[in-house]
Amino acid sequence: MRKRIGLVVKNDPKAQKTAFKFTKWLQDRGLEVVRKDGSGSKSAKTKYASKAPADLYCVFVLGGDGTFLSAVRWIGDQAIAVMGIKFGEVGFLAETLEAQFFNAAERILDHGFSTFPRMRLTIDIYCNGTFLKRETVLNDMVINKGALARLAQIETYIDDYHLTDFRADGLIVATPTGSTAYSLAAGGPIINPSVPAILLTPICPFTLTNRPLIVPETATIKIRLARDSSDIMLTCDGQVGIPIDQSHTITVRKSASDLHMIQLPGQNYYEILKTRLKWSGGRS
């Protein structure tokens, strides 16, 4: 049975052009290509799917972090390995750059690959005690107030212990992978993805003593809004938005399924971090 390769591509002319060449390159090698279903023109030789087939050998993502997170949702809880190729502005989730893409793909297809597990979070949303919805995130869950809303008052519990009521523009609950996303912009620390932890970062807190907090990955976080809350949105990985109010309770815990990210030989997390953040300094 020939290998089936998943492909998720940013809606960008450069990425789409590279994806066309890559698809032909794969098909010339006798491989089947399955692309994430989406709008736009479709090739008759390429299969499209609304959910990633379970038998995919791996998934290549051509785009930025937003495209990568979309691909993660496409994969779901399945143990399918994924690799990002940077076509976006930042690309913390990309393993390689466009210039090295075909060489990296050839190495993966000919010699196999190793993966690094990335922790995800399971978000359970209840309304008046009744289960409403479950989401899984790789980066973060964000509670954010609207532009004209008052400060949100967010009751936060860690393993049923009342931690505090955050009075802030919002609250970010992030994985170590997500520590370089919105949480970083909000003043949170950078956490190496191998560290088993969950990060809570308040957004513009009214009380300056409300600081980012790192808790063990075994913790269960429960969040409720105080009374008279309005124009509040819960966002999962920047992909799904859900309006919430004081009738909702949100629980956050480590997901039972990690994401399997392909790791190329010789790659160094800190080197990627330095490159993406444009940090100066090097070997003497």
N, C-alpha and C positions, 0 to 999 in steps of 0.2 A: 504494500500500500504506500503510495507516494505521500510525502510530507505535505501538510497544509499549513500555510503561513498566514497569520493575521496581519492586517495593515490598517492603521488609523492615521488619517492625514488632515493636517490643518487646512482650512479653507483659505489658502494663500497661493498665488500663482507659482511661486518658486517651489513651494513644497509639493504642489500638485504635479508640476513638471517632473520633479525628481521621482515622485511616486509612480508616474507613468513609465519612466525608464526602469525603475526598480521592479515593477510588476512584470515588464517584458523580460528583464534579466532573470527573474525567478521562474517564469514560465518556460523560458529557453532551457533552464536546468531541469525541467520536468516537474516543477513544483506547482501546487495549486494555491491560488491566492484568494483569501476571503477578506473582504473589506467591511468595515463598519458601515451599516446602512445609513444613508443620509440623502439630502437633496442634491440635485445636479445630474449631469449626464453620467451614464454608466456604460462600462464596457461589457460587451456580450460574453467575453472570455473570462471575466472576473465575477466570482460569486459575492453576494452581499448578504449580510445577516444583521438582524436587530439585536441579537445576543451572540457573543463569541461561542462558536462550537467547541465542545469539550475536547475534541481531538486535535486542536491546533498545536503545532510543534512549538511555536512562540509567536509573539506579537511585536511588530515594529511600529513605533509611533513617530511620525514625522511632524514636528510642531513644537510649540512651547509647553509650559506646564499645564495650561488650561486644556490643551489637546490631550496631554498625558492623563489628566484626571478624568477626562471623558472616556478614554480608553479603559481606565481602571473600572469605571462603572459598567462598561461593555463586558469586561471579563467577569465581573461579579466576584463570587466567592470561589470560583474555580482556580485550581492550581496550575495556571498557565503563566509561563514566564514572559516577561515584557521588557523591552528596551526602548528608551527614548533617544531620538536623534534631534539635536537642537536646531530649530528653525525660528524660535521665538526670541524675545528680548533678553530674558534672564536664563531660563532653562536649568534650574536646580535639579530637576528630575531627569535630565538627559544624561546618558552614559557616554555619548560621543557626539562629535560635530559632523556637519554635513560632509566636509572634505574627507573624513575617514570612514564614512558610512559603508560604502560598498566593500572595502577591505574588512571591516568589522563583521559585516553580514556573511561574507565568504568564510571567515574563520569560524563563525558560529555554526553555519550549515555544514561545513566540512569536518569540524573537530569537536562539535558540541559546545557546551557552555556551563558555567557555574552560576549560581544565583545567590543573592543576599536577601534574607527575609526583611521586609519592612512592615512594622506593626501598623494595624488599622484600628479604628474605633467603631464600636457599634452604638448607634444612637436610637434609643426607644422613646417615642413621644406618646404621652397619654393625655386625654382630655377628660376632665372630671372623673379620673380613675379608670377610664376605659382605654384600652390600647388602641392607638390610632395609626401609627406608622413606624417602620424601622428603616434606618439608613445606615450605610457603612461608609466611612470616610478614610482616606489615606492621609490627608493634610490636617483638616480641622473642621470643627463645628463652630459657627459664629452666631452669637446673639447680638443684634444691632438695632438701635433705635432709628426711627426715621428722622429726616432733617429738621422737622418742626416739633418733634416729640420732646417731652421733658426727659431728664436723666432717667435711665432705667434703674430699678431697684431689683437686684437679682439675688434671691436667697440661694445660697450655695452650701451643699452638704457633701462631706467626704466620708464614705462608709457610715452614713447615717449620723455623723457628727456635724452639727451646724458650724460651719467654718466662719462665714460672715455674710452680710448683705452688701454686695457690691453696688454702690451708687456710681454709675459710669455711663458712658455712651454705649457700652456693650461689654461682652465677655467672649474670649476665644478659648476653646478647649482644643489643644493640638497634640499631635504625635511628635516624636523627634523629627520625623521627615517634614512635618508641617511647621517646625520651629523656624525655618528659613522663609516662610511665606508671610501671611498677614501678621502673625504674632511678632515677627522680627520688626516689621514696620511700626508695631505698637509698643516697642521697647522690650520685648521678650528676649530671653537668651537663646543662643544657638546650641542645640543638643545633638551630639553625634547619634546617627540612627541606630547604633548598636546599644545605646543606653536604654534600659527598660523603664520608661517613665512616661507620664502624661503631664502636659504643661497647661496651666491656667494663666491667661494673660488678660487683665482688665484693659478696656479701651478708654483712654482719657478719664481715669477715675476722679471723682470729686474729692475723695480723701487720698492725700498723697502717700499715706502709709499702706494703701492697697497696692501691693507689688506683685509681679509675676511669681507663681508658685509651681514647683515641680513636685509631683506626687508619684508613688510607685505605680507601675503598670497594673498591679493587682487591685488598685483602688476603684471603687464605684462612686461616681460623681452624680449627685442629684441636684437639679436646678429648677427653681420656681420663680415666677415673677410676683412681685408684691402687688397689692391692690391698686386699682386705678391705672393699670398699665395699658398703653395703647400705642399703635403704630410701631410694633416690635416685630422683627423678622428673624427667624432662625434659618441659617444658610449652611448647607452641607457641601464642603469642598468647592464652594462657589458655583455649584452645578444645579442645586435644588434649593428653592426658597419656600419657607412655610410660615405664614403669619401665626403668631402665638400671642396669648394673653395670660391673665392670672388663672385661667381654668386649665392651663397646660402644665404638665410635669415632664421634665426631660431627664432621662438617665443615660449616663455615658460610661462605657467600660471597654476594656480591651477586647477586640474582636477575636473570635476563635480562629479566623483565617488570616494569615499574613499575605501580603503581596510578594510575589517572587520576582525580583528585579535582576535582570541579567547583569553580571559584573565581568567586565573585560580584564584580562591579565594586565597587571602593571598599573591599574587605575588606583589613585589615592584620593580618599574622600577630602582630605585637607587641601590637596592640589586643586580639586574641582571647586571647593569653597573659595579659595584664594582667587581663582580665575573669575568666578561668577561675581564676587564682591569687589574685584579689582583691588585687592590688598597688595601693598608694595612689599619689597624685601625678597630675598632669595638666598641661595647658598653662596657663601663667600669663597 
